[in-house]
């Protein structure tokens, strides 16, 4: 079970692409990008091949 915010890079980028395609560039987009970068930096090695 993953803690909130520890989702995989693939899941993050897919959700970002979906947001772009649907035009859902809401207030949380920049925050989403920021948390995405943070999650990439703290992603445990064992989850890197998720």
C-alpha positions in Angstrom: 0.0 0.0 0.0 1.4 3.4 -1.0 1.2 6.5 1.1 -0.5 9.5 -0.4 1.9 11.4 -2.7 4.2 8.4 -3.3 2.6 7.4 -6.6 4.8 6.4 -9.4 6.3 8.8 -12.1 4.3 7.0 -14.7 1.0 7.6 -12.9 1.9 11.2 -12.4 2.8 11.9 -16.1 -0.3 10.0 -17.3 -2.6 12.1 -15.1 -0.8 15.3 -16.3 -1.3 14.3 -19.9 -5.0 13.6 -19.3 -5.3 17.1 -17.7 -3.7 18.7 -20.7 -5.9 16.8 -23.1 -9.1 17.6 -21.3 -8.1 21.2 -20.8 -8.2 20.8 -17.1 -5.5 23.4 -16.3 -6.9 24.2 -12.9 -5.4 26.1 -10.0 -3.8 22.9 -8.8 -1.8 22.3 -12.0 1.4 24.1 -10.8 1.0 22.5 -7.4 0.6 19.1 -9.0 3.8 19.7 -11.0 5.6 20.7 -7.9 4.5 17.6 -5.9 5.3 15.5 -8.9 8.9 16.7 -8.9 9.1 16.1 -5.1 7.7 12.5 -5.5 10.2 11.7 -8.2 13.1 12.8 -5.9 11.9 10.7 -2.9 10.8 7.6 -4.8 12.3 4.5 -3.2 14.6 2.5 -5.6 12.4 -0.6 -5.2 9.4 1.3 -6.6 11.4 2.7 -9.5 10.5 -0.3 -11.7 6.8 -0.1 -10.8 
